[in-house]
């Protein structure tokens, strides 16, 4: 097998995290050692994905029939980045096939333009997903909008996406223990609406990039959510610096402007038709370093800080600052009990054993060495460990298993402006503090684009006043689910699911949507174009 190691290329335009097809395909290729992949930091850029597809093309003879068709299929989508012109589109169905610089391909459905300086793509976004329970309760989520992205020259990239959403019943709220993406709702009756605007502009060179964006991102390996940065909060603005000066080391720094949703009464005031609420400022700074001591093994260490102050402290703009030490000794104006909440985290990922991805991550809040031997105080820790085995038996089976456990008070904080959250959605594990989870899935891909996935998910959440993990259990979740999804054209999916669900616990805590409480048989399905 021939493997071509490549550095990241310029032009950063991020691929939406919800496009599971391409992310899963790259993960499968990495597990088979067809490509090298560090998967702890997402999203990937479109140029990075195109680069990995070209890397896989070199080892095409090592793929089975279905994987070869997947590779050809995804090359259609990343033609703008993988090819010097639009020749590839001349081989696909669409309009204006004879034009030199622009066209309207049908897979993916888009308007595209490319010349020696400028590339541009406009794509529709639309989808609907509905749920029907055994009690004939039903709910649906519908969305629509558009996205654009492009590049200028060899270094500049840009992208933007607007999606208007409506839900007949609110299935996602800050207090709900669900892995679904959060939303800032405009409620109306039992349902609500929200708009999600994402986008960014970037400048990149052959060993690094800077990005100013409003988007989602994840840190930490995992196939059923991450316990470091899960990416499930409503998008927030951030500045990002990434560097990869050598093959064995890369570095990512993010500083962001979070949404506290905590009212600052001193700056709020009455107006003619009501009351103008002003919220406390809330900021995030985080950095992570990833080392590759051996091929297919990645070790990451990082730290972050949540801060609250009227003016942003410029010291937190330092990418290489150890925030825990700075906040406790070098920042006398912001004591630990007032202006900051720091975290430390680690991630391990190994694909050294063929077809097997082993991973683990640890998140620690306000680490203290004395807490390891203290009978009363304890370190607040969340840890996740798991594996994914690809190409089992007939080479189209995938087995995934992972376990997550989080102690009390890991993501929360006595000061409401310093919680590890934005818009009151936890930045880390969707199960929040004092919880544990087991997730197992078996995926089968018989042909290109079609996935049958059987999964089992069991989880528990403990009381807010617990001093020991799950001292009391106030919510439990037990679900068996069969998903069928088919990507019929690039970026367009049809799906159908059956789920046996049992949610029990204290209903007054409102930890799950009311229509899903108790024993339920749920049929759901939908269709979407774009994300």
C-alpha positions as CSV (number, residue, x, y, z in Angstrom):
1,X,0.0,0.0,0.0
2,X,1.3,3.4,-0.9
3,X,0.5,6.3,1.4
4,X,1.2,9.9,0.5
5,X,1.7,12.2,3.6
6,X,0.7,15.7,2.8
7,X,0.6,18.9,4.7
8,X,-2.6,20.9,5.0
9,X,-3.1,23.2,2.0
10,X,-4.3,26.8,2.0
11,X,-7.9,28.0,1.5
12,X,-10.0,27.2,4.6
13,X,-13.7,26.6,4.0
14,X,-15.2,24.4,6.7
15,X,-17.5,21.4,6.0
16,X,-20.5,21.3,8.2
17,X,-20.2,18.8,11.0
18,X,-23.7,17.3,10.4
19,X,-22.6,15.9,7.0
20,X,-21.9,12.6,8.6
21,X,-21.3,10.7,5.3
22,X,-18.0,12.3,4.4
23,X,-16.7,12.3,8.0
24,X,-17.5,8.6,8.4
25,X,-15.9,7.7,5.1
26,X,-12.6,9.5,6.0
27,X,-12.7,7.8,9.4
28,X,-13.2,4.4,7.7
29,X,-10.3,5.0,5.3
30,X,-8.1,6.1,8.3
31,X,-9.0,2.9,10.2
32,X,-7.9,0.9,7.2
33,X,-4.6,2.8,7.1
34,X,-5.4,4.1,3.6
35,X,-5.0,7.7,4.8
36,X,-3.5,9.4,7.8
37,X,-6.0,11.3,9.9
38,X,-5.9,13.2,13.2
39,X,-9.6,13.3,14.1
40,X,-9.6,15.1,17.5
41,X,-10.2,18.6,15.9
42,X,-13.2,19.2,13.7
43,X,-14.6,20.5,11.4
44,X,-12.3,19.7,8.5
45,X,-11.9,22.2,5.7
46,X,-13.1,21.3,2.2
47,X,-9.5,21.5,0.9
48,X,-8.3,19.1,3.6
49,X,-11.1,16.6,2.6
50,X,-10.2,16.9,-1.1
51,X,-6.5,16.3,-0.1
52,X,-7.4,13.2,1.8
53,X,-9.6,11.9,-1.1
54,X,-6.6,12.3,-3.4
55,X,-4.4,10.6,-0.9
56,X,-6.9,7.7,-0.9
57,X,-6.9,7.5,-4.7
58,X,-3.3,6.5,-4.6
59,X,-4.3,3.3,-2.6
60,X,-7.5,2.6,-4.6
61,X,-6.5,-1.1,-5.1
62,X,-6.8,-1.7,-1.4
63,X,-10.5,-0.7,-1.3
64,X,-13.5,-2.9,-1.9
65,X,-16.1,-2.3,-4.5
66,X,-18.4,-0.2,-2.3
67,X,-15.5,2.0,-1.0
68,X,-14.3,2.7,-4.6
69,X,-17.8,3.9,-5.5
70,X,-17.9,6.1,-2.3
71,X,-14.6,7.6,-3.3
72,X,-15.8,8.5,-6.8
73,X,-19.1,9.8,-5.3
74,X,-17.3,12.2,-2.9
75,X,-14.9,13.4,-5.6
76,X,-18.0,15.0,-7.3
77,X,-18.7,17.2,-4.2
78,X,-15.0,18.3,-3.8
79,X,-14.3,18.8,-7.4
80,X,-13.8,22.6,-6.9
81,X,-10.9,21.8,-4.5
82,X,-9.5,18.6,-6.1
83,X,-9.4,19.7,-9.8
84,X,-7.7,22.7,-11.5
85,X,-10.9,23.5,-13.4
86,X,-14.5,22.3,-13.9
87,X,-13.7,19.4,-16.2
88,X,-15.0,16.8,-13.8
89,X,-18.5,18.3,-13.9
90,X,-18.6,17.8,-17.7
91,X,-18.9,14.0,-16.9
92,X,-21.9,14.5,-14.5
93,X,-25.5,15.4,-15.1
94,X,-26.3,19.1,-15.0
95,X,-26.9,22.3,-16.8
96,X,-24.4,24.5,-18.8
97,X,-22.1,21.5,-19.2
98,X,-20.3,23.2,-22.1
99,X,-19.5,26.4,-20.3
100,X,-15.8,26.8,-19.3
101,X,-16.2,28.5,-15.9
102,X,-19.6,27.8,-14.5
103,X,-22.3,25.1,-14.3
104,X,-25.2,23.7,-12.3
105,X,-24.5,20.1,-11.4
106,X,-27.3,18.0,-10.0
107,X,-25.0,16.0,-7.6
108,X,-24.4,18.1,-5.6
109,X,-27.2,20.4,-6.5
110,X,-25.4,23.8,-6.8
111,X,-24.4,26.7,-8.9
112,X,-20.6,26.7,-9.3
113,X,-18.0,29.0,-10.8
114,X,-14.3,28.7,-11.1
115,X,-11.5,30.5,-12.9
116,X,-7.8,31.0,-12.2
117,X,-8.5,33.5,-9.3
118,X,-12.0,32.9,-7.9
119,X,-14.2,29.9,-7.0
120,X,-17.8,30.2,-5.8
121,X,-20.6,27.8,-5.0
122,X,-24.3,28.5,-4.1
123,X,-26.3,25.6,-2.7
124,X,-29.9,25.2,-1.4
125,X,-30.6,24.1,2.2
126,X,-33.9,22.4,3.0
127,X,-35.1,19.6,5.1
128,X,-37.9,18.1,7.2
129,X,-37.8,15.5,9.9
130,X,-40.9,14.1,11.8
131,X,-41.5,11.9,14.8
132,X,-44.6,9.7,15.6
133,X,-44.9,8.0,19.0
134,X,-47.1,5.0,20.0
135,X,-49.6,7.4,21.6
136,X,-50.1,9.1,18.3
137,X,-48.2,12.2,19.4
138,X,-46.2,13.7,16.6
139,X,-43.7,16.5,16.1
140,X,-41.7,17.8,13.2
141,X,-38.6,19.9,12.5
142,X,-38.5,21.8,9.2
143,X,-35.8,24.1,7.9
144,X,-34.8,26.0,4.8
145,X,-32.2,28.4,3.6
146,X,-29.0,28.5,1.5
147,X,-25.2,28.5,1.7
148,X,-22.4,29.9,-0.2
149,X,-18.6,29.3,-0.1
150,X,-15.6,30.1,-2.2
151,X,-11.9,31.0,-2.4
152,X,-9.9,34.0,-3.7
153,X,-6.4,33.3,-5.0
154,X,-4.3,30.7,-3.1
155,X,-4.9,32.0,0.5
156,X,-8.3,33.5,1.1
157,X,-11.5,31.5,1.8
158,X,-15.0,32.4,2.8
159,X,-18.3,30.7,3.6
160,X,-21.8,31.6,4.9
161,X,-24.9,29.6,5.7
162,X,-28.4,30.8,6.8
163,X,-31.1,28.3,7.9
164,X,-34.5,29.2,9.2
165,X,-35.9,26.5,11.5
166,X,-39.4,25.6,12.9
167,X,-40.3,22.9,15.4
168,X,-43.9,22.0,16.2
169,X,-42.8,20.9,19.7
170,X,-39.5,22.0,21.2
171,X,-37.4,18.9,21.2
172,X,-34.2,20.8,22.2
173,X,-33.8,23.1,25.2
174,X,-30.8,24.0,27.4
175,X,-32.1,21.6,30.1
176,X,-32.9,18.7,27.9
177,X,-30.3,15.8,27.9
178,X,-30.1,15.3,24.2
179,X,-27.2,15.2,21.7
180,X,-29.1,17.3,19.2
181,X,-27.8,20.7,18.2
182,X,-29.0,23.5,20.5
183,X,-31.1,26.5,19.4
184,X,-32.0,30.0,20.7
185,X,-35.7,29.8,20.3
186,X,-38.4,32.3,19.6
187,X,-41.2,30.3,21.2
188,X,-44.9,30.3,20.0
189,X,-47.2,27.9,21.8
190,X,-45.7,24.5,22.1
191,X,-43.4,25.1,19.2
192,X,-40.9,27.7,18.1
193,X,-38.6,29.2,15.5
194,X,-35.0,30.1,15.2
195,X,-32.5,31.2,12.6
196,X,-29.0,29.8,12.5
197,X,-26.4,32.0,10.8
198,X,-22.9,30.5,10.3
199,X,-20.0,31.7,8.3
200,X,-16.4,32.8,8.3
201,X,-13.4,34.2,6.5
202,X,-9.9,32.8,6.5
203,X,-6.4,33.3,5.4
204,X,-4.1,30.2,5.1
205,X,-0.6,29.3,4.1
206,X,1.1,26.0,3.7
207,X,1.7,25.4,7.5
208,X,-1.1,27.3,9.2
209,X,-4.2,29.4,9.0
210,X,-6.2,32.1,10.8
211,X,-10.0,32.1,10.8
212,X,-12.7,34.5,12.0
213,X,-15.9,32.6,12.1
214,X,-19.3,32.0,13.7
215,X,-19.7,28.3,13.7
216,X,-19.6,25.0,15.5
217,X,-16.4,23.0,16.4
218,X,-15.6,19.8,18.3
219,X,-12.5,18.8,20.2
220,X,-12.0,15.2,21.3
221,X,-12.6,11.9,19.7
222,X,-15.9,10.1,20.0
223,X,-18.7,8.7,17.8
224,X,-21.6,9.7,20.1
225,X,-20.6,13.2,21.1
226,X,-17.4,14.6,22.7
227,X,-16.9,15.4,26.4
228,X,-14.4,18.3,25.7
229,X,-16.1,20.5,23.1
230,X,-19.1,18.8,21.6
231,X,-20.2,21.5,19.1
232,X,-23.9,21.2,20.1
233,X,-24.3,24.8,21.4
234,X,-25.8,27.4,19.1
235,X,-22.9,28.8,17.0
236,X,-20.9,31.6,18.5
237,X,-18.2,33.9,17.0
238,X,-14.6,33.0,17.5
239,X,-11.1,33.6,16.2
240,X,-8.9,30.6,15.5
241,X,-5.2,30.0,14.8
242,X,-4.0,26.7,13.6
243,X,-0.4,25.7,12.9
244,X,1.3,22.6,11.7
245,X,5.0,23.5,11.2
246,X,6.2,19.8,11.2
247,X,4.5,16.5,10.6
248,X,4.6,15.4,14.2
249,X,3.0,18.4,15.8
250,X,0.0,20.7,15.3
251,X,-1.6,23.4,17.4
252,X,-5.0,25.0,17.6
253,X,-6.0,28.1,19.5
254,X,-9.5,29.5,19.8
255,X,-10.8,32.6,21.5
256,X,-14.6,33.1,21.4
257,X,-17.4,35.3,22.5
258,X,-20.0,33.1,24.4
259,X,-23.6,34.0,25.2
260,X,-24.1,34.1,29.0
261,X,-27.9,34.7,29.1
262,X,-27.2,36.1,32.6
263,X,-28.8,39.6,33.0
264,X,-26.6,42.4,34.2
265,X,-29.1,44.4,36.2
266,X,-26.7,47.4,36.6
267,X,-26.7,47.9,32.8
268,X,-30.4,47.0,32.1
269,X,-33.0,49.7,31.9
270,X,-36.7,50.4,31.1
271,X,-37.8,51.5,27.7
272,X,-41.1,52.8,26.4
273,X,-42.5,49.4,25.5
274,X,-40.9,47.2,28.1
275,X,-37.5,46.5,29.6
276,X,-34.1,46.4,27.8
277,X,-32.1,43.5,29.2
278,X,-28.3,43.6,29.0
279,X,-26.3,40.4,29.6
280,X,-23.0,39.8,31.2
281,X,-20.1,39.4,28.8
282,X,-18.6,35.9,28.7
283,X,-15.5,34.7,26.9
284,X,-13.7,31.5,26.0
285,X,-10.0,30.9,25.3
286,X,-8.7,27.4,24.6
287,X,-5.6,25.8,23.1
288,X,-4.7,22.3,22.2
289,X,-1.5,20.7,21.1
290,X,-1.4,17.3,19.2
291,X,1.8,15.2,19.0
292,X,2.3,12.3,16.7
293,X,5.1,10.3,18.2
294,X,4.4,7.3,15.9
295,X,2.4,7.0,12.7
296,X,-1.3,6.6,13.3
297,X,-1.0,7.6,17.0
298,X,-2.0,11.1,18.2
299,X,-1.6,12.5,21.8
300,X,-3.3,15.8,22.6
301,X,-3.1,18.1,25.6
302,X,-5.0,21.3,26.0
303,X,-6.5,23.8,28.4
304,X,-9.2,26.4,28.4
305,X,-10.7,29.2,30.5
306,X,-14.2,30.7,30.7
307,X,-13.9,34.4,31.8
308,X,-16.4,37.1,32.7
309,X,-15.5,40.8,32.8
310,X,-16.7,44.1,31.4
311,X,-13.6,44.2,29.1
312,X,-11.9,41.2,27.6
313,X,-8.5,40.6,29.2
314,X,-5.9,40.7,26.4
315,X,-3.7,38.1,28.2
316,X,-6.3,35.5,27.1
317,X,-5.3,36.2,23.5
318,X,-2.0,34.5,24.1
319,X,-2.2,31.1,22.4
320,X,0.5,29.6,24.6
321,X,-0.7,30.8,28.0
322,X,-1.4,28.1,30.7
323,X,-4.7,29.7,31.8
324,X,-5.0,27.9,35.2
325,X,-1.7,29.2,36.5
326,X,-2.3,32.7,35.1
327,X,-5.8,33.0,36.6
328,X,-4.7,32.0,40.1
329,X,-1.5,33.9,40.4
330,X,-1.0,36.4,37.6
331,X,-4.4,37.9,37.4
332,X,-5.1,39.7,40.7
333,X,-8.0,41.7,39.2
334,X,-10.0,38.5,38.5
335,X,-9.9,36.0,41.4
336,X,-10.9,32.4,40.9
337,X,-14.2,33.0,42.6
338,X,-15.1,35.9,40.4
339,X,-13.6,36.1,36.9
340,X,-12.5,32.8,35.6
341,X,-13.1,29.0,35.4
342,X,-10.3,27.0,33.9
343,X,-10.1,23.5,32.5
344,X,-7.5,20.9,31.5
345,X,-8.0,18.1,29.0
346,X,-6.3,15.2,27.2
347,X,-7.1,13.1,24.1
348,X,-5.6,9.9,22.9
349,X,-6.2,8.3,19.5
350,X,-4.6,5.2,18.0
351,X,-5.1,3.5,14.6
352,X,-1.9,1.5,14.8
353,X,-3.9,-1.8,14.8
354,X,-5.3,-2.3,11.3
355,X,-9.1,-1.7,11.1
356,X,-9.3,-0.5,14.7
357,X,-9.5,3.0,16.2
358,X,-8.9,3.2,19.9
359,X,-9.5,6.5,21.6
360,X,-9.9,8.1,25.0
361,X,-10.4,11.7,26.4
362,X,-10.3,13.2,29.8
363,X,-11.7,16.6,30.8
364,X,-10.7,18.1,34.2
365,X,-12.2,21.2,35.8
366,X,-9.9,23.2,38.1
367,X,-7.3,20.5,38.7
368,X,-5.8,20.3,42.2
369,X,-3.1,17.8,43.2
370,X,-4.3,17.9,46.8
371,X,-7.8,16.8,45.8
372,X,-6.5,13.3,44.9
373,X,-5.9,12.5,48.6
374,X,-8.6,14.7,50.1
375,X,-11.6,12.8,51.6
376,X,-14.0,15.7,51.1
377,X,-12.8,17.6,48.0
378,X,-12.4,15.9,44.6
379,X,-11.3,16.7,41.1
380,X,-14.2,17.2,38.7
381,X,-13.5,14.8,35.8
382,X,-15.3,13.6,32.7
383,X,-13.7,10.8,30.8
384,X,-14.6,8.9,27.7
385,X,-13.1,5.7,26.2
386,X,-14.1,3.6,23.2
387,X,-13.2,1.9,19.9
388,X,-14.4,1.5,16.4
389,X,-13.6,-1.6,14.3
390,X,-14.1,-1.2,10.6
391,X,-14.4,-3.7,7.7
392,X,-15.5,-6.7,9.9
393,X,-16.5,-10.0,8.3
394,X,-17.7,-9.0,4.8
395,X,-15.7,-5.7,4.9
396,X,-18.8,-3.5,5.1
397,X,-19.6,-3.9,8.9
398,X,-18.5,-1.4,11.6
399,X,-18.7,-2.0,15.3
400,X,-18.5,1.0,17.7
401,X,-18.6,1.0,21.5
402,X,-17.8,3.8,24.0
403,X,-18.4,4.7,27.7
404,X,-18.6,8.1,29.2
405,X,-18.6,9.1,32.9
406,X,-18.7,12.5,34.5
407,X,-18.5,13.5,38.1
408,X,-20.7,16.1,39.8
409,X,-19.9,19.8,39.2
410,X,-17.5,19.2,36.3
411,X,-19.1,21.6,33.8
412,X,-21.1,23.8,36.2
413,X,-19.8,26.6,38.4
414,X,-21.2,28.5,41.5
415,X,-20.9,31.7,39.5
416,X,-23.6,31.5,36.7
417,X,-21.5,33.5,34.3
418,X,-18.6,31.0,34.5
419,X,-20.3,27.8,33.6
420,X,-18.9,25.7,30.7
421,X,-21.8,26.7,28.5
422,X,-23.1,29.1,25.9
423,X,-26.8,30.0,25.6
424,X,-27.0,27.7,28.7
425,X,-26.1,24.7,26.5
426,X,-23.2,22.7,27.9
427,X,-20.0,23.1,25.7
428,X,-19.0,19.6,26.8
429,X,-20.9,16.3,27.2
430,X,-24.6,16.6,26.3
431,X,-25.3,14.6,29.5
432,X,-23.8,17.4,31.6
433,X,-22.6,16.8,35.2
434,X,-23.0,13.7,37.3
435,X,-23.8,11.2,34.5
436,X,-22.7,8.0,32.7
437,X,-23.4,6.5,29.3
438,X,-22.9,3.3,27.3
439,X,-23.2,3.5,23.5
440,X,-22.9,0.5,21.2
441,X,-23.7,0.4,17.4
442,X,-23.3,-2.0,14.5
443,X,-23.3,-0.4,11.1
444,X,-23.7,-2.1,7.7
445,X,-23.1,-0.5,4.4
446,X,-24.1,-2.9,1.6
447,X,-23.8,-0.4,-1.3
448,X,-22.6,3.1,-1.8
449,X,-24.5,5.7,0.3
450,X,-26.8,3.2,2.1
451,X,-26.3,2.7,5.9
452,X,-28.2,0.3,8.2
453,X,-27.2,1.2,11.8
454,X,-28.4,-0.7,14.9
455,X,-27.6,1.0,18.2
456,X,-28.1,0.6,21.9
457,X,-27.8,3.6,24.2
458,X,-28.1,3.6,28.0
459,X,-27.5,6.6,30.2
460,X,-28.1,8.0,33.7
461,X,-28.0,11.5,35.2
462,X,-27.7,12.3,38.9
463,X,-29.0,14.9,41.2
464,X,-27.6,18.4,41.3
465,X,-26.7,18.2,45.0
466,X,-24.9,14.9,44.8
467,X,-21.3,14.8,46.3
468,X,-20.6,11.4,44.7
469,X,-21.2,10.4,41.1
470,X,-24.8,9.2,40.7
471,X,-25.4,9.2,44.4
472,X,-29.0,9.6,43.3
473,X,-30.4,9.0,39.8
474,X,-33.0,11.5,38.7
475,X,-33.1,10.6,35.0
476,X,-32.4,7.3,33.1
477,X,-32.5,6.6,29.4
478,X,-32.7,3.2,27.7
479,X,-33.0,3.0,23.9
480,X,-32.7,0.5,21.0
481,X,-32.7,2.1,17.6
482,X,-32.5,1.1,13.9
483,X,-31.6,3.8,11.5
484,X,-31.6,3.6,7.7
485,X,-30.1,6.4,5.8
486,X,-29.3,6.9,2.1
487,X,-27.3,9.7,0.5
488,X,-29.0,9.7,-2.9
489,X,-27.0,12.6,-4.3
490,X,-24.2,14.5,-2.7
491,X,-25.3,16.4,0.4
492,X,-28.8,15.0,0.2
493,X,-30.1,12.3,2.6
494,X,-33.3,10.3,3.1
495,X,-33.7,8.5,6.4
496,X,-36.1,6.3,8.3
497,X,-35.8,5.2,12.0
498,X,-37.5,3.0,14.5
499,X,-36.7,3.4,18.2
500,X,-37.8,1.6,21.4
501,X,-37.3,4.2,24.1
502,X,-37.7,4.2,27.9
503,X,-37.1,7.5,29.7
504,X,-37.8,7.5,33.5
505,X,-37.0,9.9,36.3
506,X,-38.4,13.1,38.0
507,X,-40.7,14.8,35.4
508,X,-40.6,18.1,37.3
509,X,-36.9,18.5,36.3
510,X,-37.8,18.7,32.5
511,X,-34.8,16.8,31.3
512,X,-36.5,15.4,28.2
513,X,-39.3,16.5,25.8
514,X,-42.7,15.5,27.3
515,X,-43.7,13.5,24.2
516,X,-40.8,11.2,24.7
517,X,-41.3,10.4,28.4
518,X,-41.9,6.8,29.5
519,X,-42.1,3.7,27.3
520,X,-42.3,4.7,23.7
521,X,-42.2,3.1,20.2
522,X,-41.1,5.9,17.9
523,X,-41.1,6.0,14.1
524,X,-39.2,8.9,12.6
525,X,-37.9,9.9,9.2
526,X,-37.1,12.8,6.9
527,X,-35.3,14.1,3.9
528,X,-32.7,16.9,3.6
529,X,-30.7,18.7,0.9
530,X,-27.8,20.6,2.4
531,X,-27.1,21.2,6.1
